[in-house]
Amino acid sequence: MIAGQVLVVEDEPSIRESVAYALRTEGIDPIVVATVGEARAALAGAAISLLVLDVGLPDGNGFDFCREIRSGFSGPVLFLTARSSEVDRIVGLEIGGGDYVTKPFSPRELTARIRNLLRMTSGPTASPPVPESSVERKGLQVNEETAGVCLNGVGITVSASEFRLLSVLLSRPGRVYTRDQLMEGAWADPGSSLDRTIDSHIKNLRAKFRRVAPELEVIRTHRGLGYSLTEVAVGRSS
């Protein structure tokens, strides 16, 4: 079993049951609810590691609920939705979603994505360990084995996509990567991602870094070109 539980918020009974069954067969303990109100109560009363959140709920919108809880819940959020437009995917990423699955979907694939998110995040309060095998720079530490990220000694929870993107940038600090190069390096299927998806992940990473070290510019924008990891952030002179 994982530490904590997975909270599934889905109003369609057949989907709730199939998701819960798939999770239990993989050794993941779910709490399954149908409304925003029930989800609030579950978050207040249990240790939740990950939230699977339907966007269209009878008493509210999943995007709005994610915004509401973000000040107190820093675990990964995976959105379930019948919407597949680019705008909805971007909104989900910009408010902190770690993944986005459109209906209909395979419960086994959903479970695999949940496991991936749990593997790539260290939990809401834990600081990721950074042993000798990690890539370590002044101020910024990334562990390729545990997917741990630290800035100035403070653990930062990142999504799987954010971690892969950061790993590409960290492989050559100071190099400017185009959006296409970042998609090629960070996604197994680059064609499934969009330019604005890269921008959303960069925005999320910057927000997380600024909460720890507001004075430090970790990722630099090169207008018309792409992004780079600043050499200042990794302890080299610019």
C-alpha positions in Angstrom: 0.0 0.0 0.0 1.1 3.6 -0.6 1.4 6.1 2.2 -1.9 7.8 2.5 -4.9 7.3 0.2 -6.1 8.2 -3.2 -9.3 10.3 -3.2 -11.5 9.7 -6.3 -14.2 12.4 -6.9 -16.5 11.1 -9.7 -20.3 11.4 -9.9 -20.9 8.6 -12.4 -21.4 5.4 -10.4 -20.1 3.0 -13.1 -16.9 5.0 -13.5 -16.4 5.3 -9.7 -16.8 1.5 -9.3 -14.4 0.6 -12.1 -11.8 3.0 -10.9 -12.0 1.9 -7.3 -11.8 -1.8 -8.4 -8.7 -1.1 -10.6 -7.0 0.7 -7.8 -7.7 -2.0 -5.2 -6.3 -4.7 -7.5 -3.1 -2.7 -7.7 -2.8 -2.4 -3.9 -3.9 1.3 -3.8 -6.4 2.2 -1.2 -9.1 4.6 -2.6 -11.7 6.8 -0.9 -14.5 7.3 -3.5 -17.0 10.2 -3.3 -19.4 11.8 -5.8 -19.5 15.5 -4.9 -17.4 18.5 -4.0 -18.9 18.5 -0.6 -18.0 14.9 0.1 -14.5 15.6 -1.2 -14.0 18.5 1.2 -15.0 16.2 4.1 -12.7 13.5 2.9 -9.7 15.8 2.6 -10.3 17.1 6.1 -10.6 13.7 7.6 -8.0 11.5 5.9 -4.4 11.5 4.8 -4.7 11.9 1.0 -1.7 11.4 -1.2 -3.3 12.0 -4.6 -6.6 13.4 -5.9 -8.4 12.0 -8.9 -10.9 14.8 -9.8 -13.8 14.8 -12.2 -14.2 18.3 -13.8 -18.0 18.2 -14.1 -19.6 17.5 -10.7 -23.2 18.0 -9.6 -22.4 20.6 -7.0 -19.4 22.3 -8.5 -16.6 22.5 -11.0 -13.4 20.4 -10.6 -11.2 23.2 -11.7 -12.7 25.6 -9.2 -12.4 23.0 -6.4 -8.7 22.4 -7.3 -8.0 26.2 -7.0 -9.9 26.2 -3.6 -7.8 23.4 -2.0 -4.4 24.3 -3.4 -3.5 26.4 -0.4 -3.8 23.4 1.9 -3.2 20.4 -0.4 0.0 20.1 -2.4 -0.3 16.5 -3.5 -0.8 15.7 -7.2 -4.2 16.1 -8.9 -5.2 14.0 -11.9 -8.3 15.4 -13.8 -10.9 13.2 -15.3 -13.1 14.8 -17.9 -15.2 14.3 -21.0 -13.6 17.5 -22.4 -10.6 17.2 -24.7 -10.1 20.7 -25.9 -6.7 22.4 -25.7 -8.1 25.2 -23.5 -9.4 22.7 -20.9 -6.0 20.9 -20.8 -4.1 24.1 -20.4 -6.5 25.3 -17.6 -5.9 22.0 -15.7 -2.2 22.3 -16.0 -2.1 26.0 -15.0 -3.9 25.4 -11.8 -1.6 22.7 -10.7 -2.9 19.5 -12.3 -0.3 16.7 -12.7 -2.1 14.8 -15.4 -5.3 14.9 -17.5 -7.3 11.9 -18.7 -10.3 12.2 -21.0 -13.3 9.9 -21.0 -13.7 7.1 -22.0 -10.5 5.7 -20.6 -8.9 2.4 -19.6 -9.0 1.9 -15.8 -5.6 0.1 -16.1 -4.1 3.1 -17.9 -5.5 5.4 -15.2 -4.0 3.3 -12.5 -0.6 3.4 -14.3 -0.8 7.1 -14.5 -1.7 7.4 -10.8 1.3 5.2 -9.9 3.6 7.3 -12.0 2.4 10.5 -10.3 2.9 8.9 -6.9 6.4 7.8 -7.9 7.4 11.2 -9.2 6.2 13.1 -6.1 7.5 13.0 -2.6 4.2 13.7 -0.9 2.8 17.0 0.4 5.3 17.5 3.3 8.3 15.2 2.7 11.6 16.6 1.6 13.0 14.3 -1.2 16.2 12.5 -0.3 19.3 13.5 -2.4 22.0 10.9 -2.1 25.3 10.9 -4.0 23.8 9.6 -7.1 21.8 12.8 -7.6 22.7 15.7 -9.9 23.7 18.4 -7.4 24.3 22.1 -8.0 24.5 25.1 -5.7 21.0 25.8 -4.6 19.3 23.2 -6.8 19.4 19.4 -6.3 17.7 16.8 -8.5 17.7 13.1 -7.8 17.2 11.0 -10.9 16.5 7.8 -9.0 13.9 9.1 -6.6 12.6 12.0 -8.7 13.4 14.3 -5.7 13.8 18.0 -6.2 15.3 20.4 -3.6 16.0 24.1 -3.8 18.2 25.7 -1.1 17.6 22.5 0.9 13.8 22.7 0.7 11.9 19.8 -0.9 9.7 20.7 -3.8 6.8 18.5 -5.0 6.7 18.4 -8.8 4.6 16.5 -11.2 6.1 13.7 -13.5 6.0 16.1 -16.5 7.6 18.9 -14.5 10.4 16.6 -13.3 11.2 15.4 -16.8 11.2 18.9 -18.1 13.5 20.1 -15.4 15.9 17.1 -16.0 16.2 18.1 -19.6 17.1 21.7 -18.7 19.5 20.5 -16.0 21.4 18.3 -18.4 23.1 21.4 -19.9 22.7 24.5 -17.7 22.7 27.7 -19.7 21.7 26.1 -23.0 18.6 27.5 -24.6 16.1 24.7 -25.5 13.3 25.4 -27.9 9.8 24.1 -27.0 10.2 21.4 -29.6 13.5 20.2 -28.1 11.9 20.2 -24.6 9.0 18.1 -25.9 11.3 15.7 -27.6 13.4 15.3 -24.5 10.7 15.2 -21.9 7.8 13.2 -23.5 7.8 9.7 -25.0 5.2 10.9 -27.5 6.0 14.5 -28.2 3.1 14.8 -30.7 0.7 14.5 -27.8 1.9 17.7 -26.2 1.5 21.3 -27.2 3.7 24.4 -27.1 1.4 25.9 -24.5 1.7 22.8 -22.4 5.5 23.5 -22.1 4.7 27.1 -21.1 2.2 25.9 -18.4 4.8 23.5 -16.9 7.5 26.2 -16.9 5.0 28.6 -15.2 4.2 26.0 -12.5 7.9 25.3 -11.8 8.7 29.0 -11.5 5.9 29.5 -9.0 7.2 26.6 -6.9 10.8 27.9 -7.0 9.7 31.4 -6.1 7.9 30.2 -3.0 11.3 28.8 -1.8 13.7 31.4 -3.2 11.9 34.5 -4.6 15.2 36.2 -5.3 16.5 33.4 -7.5 15.8 33.2 -11.3 16.0 29.4 -12.0 14.5 29.3 -15.5 15.0 32.0 -18.0 12.8 32.9 -20.9 14.5 33.7 -24.2 11.8 35.3 -26.3 11.3 33.8 -29.7 13.8 31.0 -28.8 12.8 29.0 -25.7 14.0 28.4 -22.1 17.2 27.7 -20.2 18.3 26.8 -16.7 20.2 29.8 -15.5 23.9 29.2 -14.7 23.4 31.4 -11.6 20.9 28.9 -10.3 23.4 26.1 -10.6 26.3 27.9 -9.1 28.2 29.1 -12.2 29.1 32.6 -13.2 27.0 33.9 -16.1 
